[in-house]
Amino acid sequence: MTAASATWIGSISVLLWGTLALLTKLTGGQIPEFQLMAMTFTLAFALMCVRWFKGGHTGIRFAKQSAFAWTIGVVGLFGYHFAYFKAMNLAPAVEVSLLAYLWPLFIVLFSALLPGESLRAQHIAGAVMALVGCWLLIGRNSSGFSAQNLDGYLVAFACALIWSSYSVLSRLVKSVPTDAVGWFCGVTAVLAWMCHLMWEQTVWPDGASQWVGVVGLGLGPVGIAFFTWDYGVKHGNIQLLGTLAYSAPLISVILLIVFGFGEATIAVAGASTLIVSGSLVAGKTRNTETAKTVNYEAV
């Protein structure tokens, strides 16, 4: 499979993450964070188990990975969500989201450290344009940063570092099959259940719509999305995927508007323009480089 195909597969994650807000809205907002995390990652693991069952095996062989690969997987999946929920408890949600969404830019920057990768001005320009669009979108209801919430801001910043590091370091273990992510999801689910039992009171979904929200999260943004993202960052254009990730909050807002949970504003229009433009700038670089490579090979 070509790098372009892998990039398209990775971009499926962005589309699925764009449904997070709508599906979370359907859950009713009453389910504790770690319980919801535990339930959705359990569904993600179950989804991969179905794949293994259809393949005629238990998937045990995919659990036999190096300690390095296991550390990347579990710290990335569990560590990011743990830090995110912790930040939400320490600081206002809008400011936490603004800082946490630095991770796509960090992916673009950190990717320059990978073997065989190079960072060009267009990569940075595209990522920064998309970042500004994302901040315009998320920050329109911000009350501003405050020194008293510094602890929460630092943890939110850690979120960005954890997920970007997970995405970039996954490239170093590209020989690890995506099926192994199923086991990382399983361990994350166990850790989340432990956190839930220690710190939260169980609240089960009430009604069909809430269950639809939970199952939708487990199968889409938490399930398939993590599997396609793993394949994309390992084999695709990681700089372009990092920039495209800024489309997720835009898709979320658009879906909320379509389903009557939000309204179209000038801020949404401006954010859309910046995010799409940034993605086009970042993507154009790779297309130009590919064309040059083909021409050189032809000569």
C-alpha positions in Angstrom: 0.0 0.0 0.0 1.3 3.5 -0.9 2.0 6.3 1.5 -0.9 8.2 -0.1 -3.3 5.3 0.6 -2.1 5.1 4.2 -2.6 8.9 4.6 -6.2 8.5 3.4 -6.7 5.7 5.9 -5.3 7.9 8.7 -7.6 10.7 7.7 -10.6 8.5 8.5 -9.6 9.0 12.2 -10.1 12.8 11.8 -13.6 12.3 10.4 -14.5 10.0 13.2 -13.0 12.3 15.9 -15.2 15.0 14.4 -18.2 13.0 15.7 -16.9 13.1 19.3 -18.9 16.2 20.4 -22.2 14.9 18.9 -21.9 11.4 20.3 -20.8 12.7 23.7 -23.9 15.0 23.6 -26.0 11.9 23.0 -24.6 10.3 26.1 -26.3 13.0 28.2 -23.2 14.2 29.9 -24.0 12.4 33.1 -21.6 9.4 32.8 -18.4 9.9 34.8 -15.3 10.5 32.6 -13.3 7.4 33.5 -16.4 5.2 33.3 -17.1 6.5 29.8 -13.5 6.0 28.9 -13.6 2.4 30.3 -16.8 1.5 28.5 -15.6 2.9 25.1 -12.2 1.3 25.2 -13.8 -2.0 26.2 -15.9 -1.7 23.1 -12.8 -0.9 21.0 -11.1 -4.0 22.3 -14.2 -6.0 21.6 -14.2 -4.7 18.1 -10.7 -5.9 17.5 -11.6 -9.3 19.1 -14.3 -9.6 16.4 -11.7 -9.1 13.8 -9.4 -11.7 15.3 -12.4 -14.2 15.6 -13.3 -13.7 12.0 -9.6 -14.4 11.1 -9.8 -17.7 13.0 -7.5 -16.8 15.9 -7.5 -15.2 19.3 -5.1 -12.4 18.6 -2.7 -13.5 21.3 0.3 -13.3 18.9 -0.3 -9.6 18.5 0.2 -9.1 22.3 3.8 -10.2 22.0 5.4 -6.9 21.4 8.5 -5.1 22.8 8.4 -3.2 26.0 9.0 -0.1 24.0 6.0 -0.7 21.8 3.8 -1.4 24.8 5.0 1.7 26.6 4.2 3.9 23.6 0.8 2.3 23.2 -0.4 2.4 26.7 1.1 5.7 27.7 -0.3 7.2 24.5 -3.8 6.0 24.9 -4.3 5.9 28.6 -1.9 8.7 29.5 -3.4 11.2 27.1 -7.0 10.6 28.3 -5.9 10.6 32.0 -4.1 13.9 31.6 -7.0 15.4 29.6 -9.6 14.5 32.3 -7.3 15.8 35.0 -6.8 19.1 33.2 -10.6 19.5 32.8 -10.9 19.2 36.6 -8.2 21.8 37.2 -9.0 24.5 34.6 -11.9 25.7 32.4 -12.8 23.4 29.5 -12.2 26.0 26.7 -8.7 26.9 27.8 -7.8 23.2 28.3 -9.0 22.4 24.8 -7.0 25.3 23.3 -3.8 23.9 24.9 -4.5 20.3 24.3 -5.1 20.9 20.6 -1.4 21.9 20.2 -0.8 18.2 19.5 -1.3 18.4 15.7 1.3 21.2 15.4 3.7 19.2 17.6 3.3 16.2 15.3 4.3 18.3 12.4 7.4 19.7 14.3 8.5 16.5 15.9 8.2 14.5 12.7 11.4 16.3 11.5 13.3 14.1 14.0 12.1 10.9 12.3 14.5 9.0 9.9 13.8 9.9 6.3 11.5 12.8 7.1 12.1 16.5 6.5 10.3 19.6 7.7 9.7 22.4 5.3 8.4 25.9 5.7 5.1 24.9 4.1 4.5 22.2 6.7 4.9 24.7 9.5 2.9 27.4 7.7 0.0 25.0 7.0 -0.1 23.7 10.6 0.0 27.2 12.1 -2.8 28.4 9.8 -4.9 25.4 10.9 -4.0 26.0 14.5 -5.2 29.6 14.4 -8.4 28.4 12.8 -8.8 25.8 15.5 -8.2 28.4 18.3 -10.7 30.8 16.6 -13.3 28.0 16.6 -12.7 26.7 20.2 -11.7 30.0 21.9 -14.7 32.1 20.9 -16.2 31.4 24.3 -13.0 31.7 26.2 -12.9 33.9 29.3 -9.1 34.1 29.0 -6.2 32.4 30.7 -5.7 32.9 34.5 -2.6 32.3 36.6 -4.7 30.5 39.2 -5.4 27.7 36.7 -1.7 27.2 35.9 -1.7 23.6 37.1 -4.5 22.7 34.7 -2.8 24.5 31.8 0.4 22.6 32.4 -1.5 19.2 32.4 -3.3 20.2 29.2 0.0 21.1 27.6 1.2 17.6 28.7 -1.8 16.2 26.8 -0.5 17.7 23.6 3.0 16.4 24.3 1.7 12.9 25.1 -0.5 12.4 22.0 2.0 14.0 19.6 4.8 11.9 21.0 2.7 8.8 20.7 1.9 9.5 17.1 5.5 10.3 16.1 7.1 7.5 18.1 4.7 5.0 16.6 6.6 5.6 13.3 9.6 4.0 15.0 7.7 0.8 15.6 6.0 0.6 12.2 6.7 -3.1 12.1 4.2 -3.5 15.0 0.9 -4.4 13.3 -2.2 -2.3 14.0 -3.9 -5.4 15.6 -1.6 -4.8 18.6 -3.4 -1.5 19.2 -6.4 -3.7 20.2 -4.4 -5.0 23.1 -3.3 -1.4 24.0 -7.0 -0.5 24.1 -7.7 -3.5 26.3 -5.1 -2.5 28.9 -6.3 1.1 28.7 -9.8 -0.1 29.4 -8.6 -2.0 32.5 -6.8 1.0 33.8 -9.8 3.2 33.2 -12.1 0.8 35.1 -9.6 0.9 38.0 -9.7 4.7 38.1 -13.4 4.7 37.8 -13.9 2.3 40.7 -11.4 4.3 42.9 -12.7 7.8 42.2 -16.2 7.8 40.7 -19.7 6.6 41.3 -21.2 4.4 38.5 -23.9 6.0 36.4 -25.3 3.8 33.6 -26.8 5.2 30.4 -30.5 6.0 30.7 -32.4 5.3 27.5 -31.6 4.3 23.9 -30.1 7.6 22.8 -27.5 7.5 25.6 -26.6 3.9 24.7 -26.3 4.9 21.1 -23.9 7.7 22.1 -21.7 5.3 24.2 -21.6 2.5 21.5 -21.0 5.1 18.8 -18.0 6.4 20.7 -16.6 3.0 21.3 -16.9 1.8 17.7 -16.0 5.1 16.0 -13.9 7.8 17.6 -12.3 5.4 20.1 -12.4 2.2 18.2 -11.8 2.4 14.4 -10.3 5.9 14.7 -7.3 4.7 16.8 -6.7 1.7 14.5 -6.8 3.9 11.3 -4.6 6.5 13.0 -2.0 4.0 13.9 -1.8 2.8 10.3 -1.7 6.3 9.0 1.0 7.7 11.2 3.2 4.6 10.6 2.9 4.5 6.9 1.5 7.7 5.6 2.3 11.5 5.3 2.5 12.3 9.0 2.9 16.0 8.5 -0.3 16.2 6.4 -2.1 14.0 8.9 -1.1 16.4 11.7 -2.5 19.4 9.9 -5.7 17.5 8.8 -6.3 16.8 12.5 -7.4 20.4 13.0 -10.4 19.6 10.9 -11.8 17.4 13.8 -13.1 20.3 15.9 -14.5 22.0 12.8 -16.4 18.8 11.8 -17.7 18.6 15.4 -19.1 22.1 15.3 -20.6 21.6 11.9 -22.4 18.4 13.0 -23.6 20.1 16.2 -25.1 22.9 14.0 -26.7 20.4 11.6 -28.3 18.5 14.5 -29.5 21.7 16.2 -27.0 21.9 19.0 -25.2 25.0 17.8 -25.4 27.9 15.4 -23.4 29.1 12.4 -21.3 32.2 13.1 -18.7 34.3 11.5 -16.1 32.6 13.7 -17.1 29.2 12.3 -16.7 30.5 8.7 -13.4 32.1 9.5 -12.1 29.0 11.2 -13.2 26.8 8.3 -11.3 28.9 5.8 -8.1 28.8 7.9 -8.2 25.1 8.6 -9.0 24.1 5.0 -6.3 26.5 3.7 -3.7 25.2 6.1 -4.4 21.6 5.1 -4.1 22.6 1.4 -0.8 24.3 2.0 0.6 21.4 4.0 -0.6 18.8 1.4 0.7 20.8 -1.6 4.3 20.4 -0.3 4.2 16.6 -0.4 2.4 16.5 -3.8 5.1 18.8 -5.3 7.9 16.6 -3.9 6.2 13.5 -5.3 6.0 15.0 -8.7 9.7 16.0 -8.6 10.6 12.4 -7.6 8.6 11.0 -10.5 10.3 13.4 -12.9 13.8 12.6 -11.7 13.1 8.8 -12.0 11.8 9.4 -15.5 15.0 11.1 -16.5 
